[in-house]
Amino acid sequence: MNFVFKKIKTLTFLFFIFINLNFSSYAHMKGTFSSRKEAEKKSLALGCVGIHKNQNKWLPCKNEKELHKHLRK
């Protein structure tokens, strides 16, 4: 019985880790744009200030931390 409980506990923990990582990646995909103008529009819509670039994509808000904060509202 103890073995089954440990398995359930482990699977529950892994499930919540998966959900958290999946949400983070979805939030990032929603906030990535190929043009500067699109990122500026999204920044205004989200209520954050500025935009920034990550590799070849434009993102709203002044940095990643602010972007994720506004996307999770």
Contacts in CASP RR format, 6 or more apart in sequence:
PFRMAT RR
TARGET T0000
AUTHOR 0000-0000-0000
METHOD contacts of the structure
MODEL  1
MNFVFKKIKTLTFLFFIFINLNFSSYAHMKGTFSSRKEAEKKSLALGCVG
IHKNQNKWLPCKNEKELHKHLRK
23 72 0 8 1.000
24 68 0 8 1.000
27 67 0 8 1.000
27 68 0 8 1.000
27 71 0 8 1.000
27 72 0 8 1.000
28 67 0 8 1.000
28 68 0 8 1.000
30 71 0 8 1.000
31 39 0 8 1.000
31 42 0 8 1.000
31 59 0 8 1.000
31 60 0 8 1.000
31 67 0 8 1.000
31 71 0 8 1.000
32 54 0 8 1.000
32 57 0 8 1.000
32 58 0 8 1.000
32 59 0 8 1.000
33 39 0 8 1.000
33 42 0 8 1.000
33 57 0 8 1.000
33 58 0 8 1.000
33 59 0 8 1.000
33 60 0 8 1.000
34 56 0 8 1.000
34 57 0 8 1.000
34 58 0 8 1.000
35 58 0 8 1.000
36 51 0 8 1.000
36 58 0 8 1.000
38 58 0 8 1.000
39 51 0 8 1.000
39 58 0 8 1.000
39 59 0 8 1.000
39 60 0 8 1.000
40 50 0 8 1.000
40 51 0 8 1.000
40 60 0 8 1.000
42 60 0 8 1.000
43 49 0 8 1.000
43 50 0 8 1.000
43 51 0 8 1.000
43 60 0 8 1.000
43 61 0 8 1.000
46 60 0 8 1.000
46 61 0 8 1.000
46 67 0 8 1.000
46 70 0 8 1.000
46 71 0 8 1.000
47 70 0 8 1.000
48 60 0 8 1.000
48 61 0 8 1.000
48 62 0 8 1.000
48 66 0 8 1.000
48 67 0 8 1.000
48 69 0 8 1.000
48 70 0 8 1.000
49 61 0 8 1.000
49 62 0 8 1.000
49 66 0 8 1.000
50 60 0 8 1.000
50 61 0 8 1.000
50 62 0 8 1.000
51 58 0 8 1.000
51 59 0 8 1.000
51 60 0 8 1.000
51 61 0 8 1.000
51 62 0 8 1.000
52 58 0 8 1.000
52 59 0 8 1.000
52 61 0 8 1.000
52 62 0 8 1.000
52 63 0 8 1.000
52 64 0 8 1.000
53 59 0 8 1.000
54 64 0 8 1.000
59 67 0 8 1.000
60 67 0 8 1.000
60 70 0 8 1.000
61 67 0 8 1.000
61 69 0 8 1.000
61 70 0 8 1.000
END
